[in-house]
Amino acid sequence: MSNPPPAPARLHYLDGMRALAALAVVALHTMQMYDTPMDGVAAPQLPLHQPWAQALYAALLQLVIRLGSDAVPVFLVLSGFSLMLPAARAGDGRLPGGVGRFFLRRARRILPPYYAAVLLAFALIAAVPWLAEPRGLYWDLALPATWQALLAHLLLVHNASYDWYLKINPPLWSIAVETQIYLLFPLLLWVWRKWGTLALAAAALGYGVVANDLPIPLLPLSQGNYVCIFGMGMAAAAIGFAPGQGWLRRLPWPLITLGAAAAYAAVCAASIGRLAQLPGYAPILVAGASMASGMVAMALREQAGRPAGLVRRALERPALVGVGRFSYSIYLIHAPLLALAAAATLAWGMPARLAYPALALGGWALVLAASYGFYRLIELPSMGRR
């Protein structure tokens, strides 16, 4: 009797990417915590007397906002890449166990930690008075935490209404978006199996162009840019790992990655310097393209037997990979934990120049420690039942 083939090696650089994306989101919400508007920051009152220092400080804050805002596209590219990887490696474009088995595996992986995070935030709002009333914090977006909003979160449709989608735990809107995009994954996979990688990319892009004009608020049916970058991740996995990719593999992917990264840097510069009014989808698509092309370049470099480059070695640092393993837990529960820490600084009457460092140090320590515990107690067992 022959031995089963060995399991494919884990791509540790994906964990590094997840870690950076999760930490960027935490950094964004740390800076936004003392100011409710999603696009604003109540900057700490640091004693910066030189104009150049003030300008540099303001630019750094805007960079944090830009990178944190674009972390959701990073997660969606990674999701499309990771889900496509088994089918690409097999080369047949089919889901192991069929479509029903795919949805069952996704539900077991995503839902137990998600439901625990929803109920945790809802319970904290009910139990902690400082979290139940508006305080001029980012957390005000979570209020009021109504039973209708809770039901919408449990059904993963809270992004269907402005009355629900930021309530209870604001960052969880993206979990609804990603879960709903999963419904399109078998269809996109069928397109790839039938007509190839270019058809897959064209289908995702075409859907994005058409769906953005649909008169449906919030749902990913009308936010086609998210479907588009999910498709970018799928196409990247196909080019990097599926057989028969031909000329697509021979493209200069390192140069393409550099070009996409330069375009993203230009988008960041335009956003920070307010040099241009860019469409809302532009940073999302450029961030997705730079991520997807970079993953293709790293995959092809590895398969060619070449040593890992500087970027991959940085992404595979053990500490970063370790954080990436529980990045989903970080994303799920960081907001209520930061809100607790921020409420404590307000209760103690800290001035802004002390409150921000306290939140950055104490709040982050709380987030990382509690998220790791959440991962061990809730997320990891759900992964074992896949």
Secondary structure, DSSP 8 states (H G I E B T S, - for coil): -----------HHHHHHHHHHHHHHHHHHHHHTT--STT----------SHHHHHHHHHHHHHHHHHHHTHHHHHHHHHHHHHHHHHHHHSS---TTHHHHHHHHHHHHHHHHHHHHHHHHHHHHHH-HHHHS--SSGGGGG-S--HHHHHHHHTT-GGG-TTTTTSSSGGGHHHHHHHHHHTTHHHHHHHHHHH-HHHHHHHHHHHHHHHTTSS--SSTTT-HHHHHHHHHHHHHHHHHHSS--THHHHS-HHHHHHHHHHHHHHHHHHHHHT-S---THHHHHHHHHHHHHHHHHHHHHHHTT----HHHHHHT-HHHHHHHHTHHHHHHHHHHHHHHHHHHHHHTT--HHHHHHHIIIIIHHHHHHHHHHHIIIIIHHHHHT-
